[in-house]
């Protein structure tokens, strides 16, 4: 893995938020799926890590966004963590995975990855947390990969075109969207490796 992406370990992330502005809107849920490599050299998603997040003081929560994600941020059974604790909970296993894979740092994979990375970076800045495992601006975006491989940029349509099972009733939860994004990412990369290997094997000798 440490040779596949220039020393970066892909980690798929999805966040649920109170809006689209990372500076002013609440971060409400984070899920992450670490991508590993099996003995055959194929990428495989690990089990998801996730946590609910308490809105920071003064955070905005747009009613339209809350209607889409269906989150009640103050539900007594939500078991949400403060932002700093939530990042620590998510970052700790990622740091371990980066070290175990012999990589230099993690690279965020997401569907519209700039959105998820902007909320992670804003939360890191608010909390002053140290040792953010993610590259601060580079990312892999499955919108682009889905468009390239399947002609689809919407996650649900790309997943369905890739013959992945898609359950619309579970969509817009951080865990489910992260798991499906991870499966899509692994399928595209593995397919590329398969095609590249086939082309190399059939190429005429120079």
Wavefront OBJ file of the C-alpha trace (Angstrom):
o trace
v 0.000 0.000 0.000
v 2.817 2.431 0.789
v 3.922 2.188 -2.855
v 0.485 2.437 -4.474
v -0.444 6.083 -3.780
v 2.913 7.787 -3.243
v 2.988 6.950 0.442
v -0.612 7.974 1.125
v -3.135 5.694 2.829
v -6.674 6.184 1.432
v -9.292 6.748 4.125
v -12.884 7.271 3.034
v -14.751 9.923 5.027
v -18.297 11.215 5.078
v -19.655 13.925 7.350
v -23.190 14.985 8.160
v -23.513 18.679 8.876
v -25.904 21.503 9.643
v -25.225 23.217 6.333
v -22.625 23.848 3.652
v -20.342 26.387 5.356
v -17.539 24.619 7.217
v -16.732 27.734 9.243
v -20.212 28.445 10.601
v -22.275 25.256 10.287
v -22.305 22.370 12.752
v -20.382 19.149 12.226
v -22.833 16.501 13.453
v -21.495 13.095 12.432
v -18.235 11.643 11.103
v -17.624 8.211 9.630
v -14.382 6.829 8.239
v -13.419 3.640 6.414
v -9.726 2.776 6.172
v -8.765 1.133 2.883
v -6.308 -1.759 3.042
v -4.733 -4.116 0.518
v -5.227 -7.884 0.564
v -2.694 -10.548 -0.375
v -3.787 -10.358 -4.018
v -3.017 -6.636 -4.166
v -6.688 -5.643 -4.282
v -8.046 -2.755 -2.235
v -10.621 -3.703 0.386
v -12.594 -1.512 2.809
v -12.193 -2.078 6.543
v -15.142 -1.758 8.972
v -16.426 1.764 9.480
v -15.469 3.948 12.431
v -18.063 6.557 13.349
v -19.214 8.993 15.984
v -21.903 11.578 16.515
v -20.619 15.077 17.221
v -21.999 17.759 19.513
v -22.542 21.090 17.715
v -19.930 23.664 18.701
v -21.137 26.716 20.579
v -22.935 29.103 18.238
v -23.011 26.608 15.366
v -25.568 27.196 12.634
v -27.966 24.390 11.687
v -29.962 25.078 8.560
v -33.472 23.551 8.758
v -33.235 22.254 5.168
v -29.988 20.413 5.897
v -31.422 18.982 9.111
v -34.462 17.740 7.217
v -32.231 15.870 4.766
v -29.960 14.208 7.325
v -32.739 13.548 9.836
v -30.464 14.238 12.820
v -31.808 15.495 16.141
v -28.594 16.999 17.543
v -29.952 17.176 21.087
v -31.559 13.745 21.326
v -30.749 12.310 24.781
v -29.764 8.899 23.351
v -27.502 10.283 20.629
v -24.271 9.732 22.634
v -22.458 12.518 20.804
v -18.868 13.510 21.545
v -17.447 17.013 21.758
v -15.565 17.977 18.608
v -12.082 17.424 20.034
v -13.025 14.015 21.461
v -14.762 13.051 18.216
v -11.695 13.869 16.131
v -9.477 11.989 18.589
v -11.744 8.944 18.332
v -11.624 8.981 14.514
v -7.976 9.987 14.124
v -6.407 7.423 16.510
v -7.097 4.283 14.405
v -6.224 6.182 11.219
v -2.824 7.138 12.643
v -2.215 3.499 13.603
v -3.195 2.296 10.143
v -0.904 4.833 8.471
v 2.015 3.612 10.586
v 1.245 -0.077 10.080
v 1.005 0.380 6.307
v 4.346 2.185 6.198
v 2.671 5.279 4.744
v 3.514 8.910 5.435
v -0.036 10.148 6.036
v -3.683 9.564 5.133
v -5.420 11.010 2.111
v -9.146 11.672 2.318
v -11.404 9.889 -0.147
v -14.917 11.259 -0.461
v -17.858 11.918 -2.706
v -17.409 15.659 -3.251
v -14.321 15.207 -1.087
v -13.563 18.928 -0.772
v -16.747 19.289 1.315
v -15.814 16.596 3.850
v -12.190 17.744 4.024
v -13.222 21.368 4.590
v -15.322 20.376 7.621
v -12.532 18.186 9.019
v -10.005 21.007 8.580
v -12.345 23.573 10.150
v -12.934 21.311 13.132
v -9.182 20.743 13.523
v -8.651 24.519 13.502
v -11.426 25.138 16.066
v -10.191 22.510 18.499
v -6.453 23.016 18.018
v -6.005 19.257 17.799
v -2.500 18.147 16.873
v -1.282 15.520 14.419
v -4.085 15.617 11.885
v -3.383 12.432 9.873
v -4.910 13.796 6.661
v -3.161 15.712 3.921
v -4.507 19.271 4.302
v -5.699 19.738 0.719
v -5.071 16.700 -1.513
v -7.894 14.186 -1.836
v -9.416 11.486 -4.030
v -12.936 12.283 -5.229
v -15.316 9.500 -6.246
v -17.394 12.020 -8.183
v -14.550 12.149 -10.691
v -13.834 8.425 -10.497
v -17.519 7.555 -10.880
v -17.803 9.844 -13.888
v -14.712 8.303 -15.446
v -15.566 4.659 -14.827
v -19.372 4.627 -15.049
v -20.498 7.967 -16.504
v -22.273 8.767 -13.228
v -21.447 11.491 -10.713
v -24.269 10.972 -8.187
v -23.213 8.408 -5.550
v -26.405 6.354 -5.737
v -26.305 6.138 -9.532
v -22.581 5.399 -9.658
v -22.993 2.636 -7.072
v -25.924 1.097 -8.906
v -24.105 1.260 -12.250
v -21.145 -0.451 -10.568
v -23.525 -3.278 -9.517
v -23.284 -2.391 -5.836
v -26.354 -2.869 -3.671
v -27.858 0.532 -2.868
v -30.477 1.065 -0.169
v -32.014 4.512 -0.561
v -33.619 4.350 2.884
v -30.155 4.219 4.484
v -28.658 7.032 2.398
v -27.603 10.316 4.040
v -26.262 8.605 7.125
v -22.510 9.092 7.462
v -21.798 5.392 8.025
v -23.784 4.114 5.060
v -22.552 6.763 2.631
v -18.960 6.135 3.734
v -19.272 2.391 3.274
v -20.751 2.762 -0.201
v -18.178 5.372 -1.211
v -15.428 3.021 -0.025
v -16.841 0.129 -2.052
v -17.084 2.350 -5.123
v -13.516 3.629 -4.710
v -12.104 0.119 -4.272
v -14.050 -1.219 -7.247
v -12.836 1.530 -9.590
v -9.190 1.209 -8.515
v -9.254 -2.597 -8.619
v -10.844 -2.530 -12.060
v -8.154 -0.156 -13.289
v -5.443 -2.454 -11.931
v -7.076 -5.432 -13.642
v -7.296 -3.643 -16.997
v -3.769 -2.284 -16.678
v -2.412 -5.745 -15.873
v -4.269 -7.290 -18.832
v -2.915 -4.641 -21.196
v 0.621 -5.191 -19.978
v 0.332 -8.943 -20.362
v -0.940 -8.700 -23.944
v 1.370 -5.924 -25.102
v 3.718 -6.842 -27.912
v 7.396 -7.058 -26.914
v 9.562 -4.118 -27.831
l 1 2 3 4 5 6 7 8 9 10 11 12 13 14 15 16 17 18 19 20 21 22 23 24 25 26 27 28 29 30 31 32 33 34 35 36 37 38 39 40 41 42 43 44 45 46 47 48 49 50 51 52 53 54 55 56 57 58 59 60 61 62 63 64 65 66 67 68 69 70 71 72 73 74 75 76 77 78 79 80 81 82 83 84 85 86 87 88 89 90 91 92 93 94 95 96 97 98 99 100 101 102 103 104 105 106 107 108 109 110 111 112 113 114 115 116 117 118 119 120 121 122 123 124 125 126 127 128 129 130 131 132 133 134 135 136 137 138 139 140 141 142 143 144 145 146 147 148 149 150 151 152 153 154 155 156 157 158 159 160 161 162 163 164 165 166 167 168 169 170 171 172 173 174 175 176 177 178 179 180 181 182 183 184 185 186 187 188 189 190 191 192 193 194 195 196 197 198 199 200 201 202 203 204 205 206
